[in-house]
Amino acid sequence: MTAVLATEAQVVLRAGSVFADAHPRFAGTGPYRILDSRWLPSTLDGPLVLRTLIDSVAHPGTPHWVGDDDFDVISS
C-alpha cells in the first residue's frame, strides 16, 4: 500500500477483493477518500494488521475499514 494518509487521496476498491465481494452495495459508490489508517487486531488475540478507513466521495456517511490488499490509490 502506498503510504498516503490525506483526506485528498482517492482510492478504488480492487475488483474481486474480499471486501468488494462482501459489500457490493458500498463497492459501487467509489471512488473513496482515506479518512484514517491504523494497526488493528485481526482477531481477538491475533496479530496487528494495517486497516484503512475509507468513505465514498460521491455518497459520504458510511465509512468502512478495509485491508491494504482491498484497494489501489488513484490520486494523492
N, C-alpha and C positions, 0 to 999 in steps of 0.2 A: 504494500500500500504506500502511496505517496504520502509524505509527512506534511500534509496540508491541514491546517486547522484554522480556518477562517470562514466566517459566515458567507463570504462571497464565492467560496469554492463550490462548484456544482459537480454532481456525480450522477451516474446512471447505474441502475441495477443490471447485473450480468444476466443475460437470458439463461435459463436453466439453473440458476443458483438455488440453493436450498431455500433461502428467504423468498425469492421471487416466486418459486413454485408454491410455497406455503401461504403466501399473501398476494394472490393475483390482483385483487382489487387495489391494494396500495401500490403494487408494482406498476400499474397502469397510469399512475399520476405523476411520473417523473417529468423533468429532471428534479433532483433533490439538492438541498444545501446541507452542509455539515454544520451541526449545532455543537457537538461535543465529541470527544474521544477519550475513552477510559479503559484501564485494565480492570476487568471484572471476572469473578469466578465463573468457570464454565459449568460447574455443578456445585452442589452444596460444599463439598470438600475438595473440589477439583482445582487444577492449576488456573492461574490467571490467563485470560485471553483478551486481546485487543478488540473492543467493540466501539462502534461509531454511531452516534445518534444523528439520524437524518430526518428531514421533513420535506415534503413536496413544496416546490417553488410555486406552482400554479394553484395548489389546494392545501395551504398550510393548516396546521392544527392537529395533525395525527402523527407525531414523531414516532420513529421506531428505531430500536437498537439493531444493528446489523454487524456481521463479521466482515473482516477486511477482504475476504475472498468473495463477497457478495456484490461488490460494486467496483466501478472504474471512475477515476477522476477525469472530467472532461474539460474543466477550466478552473483556474485559481486566481 
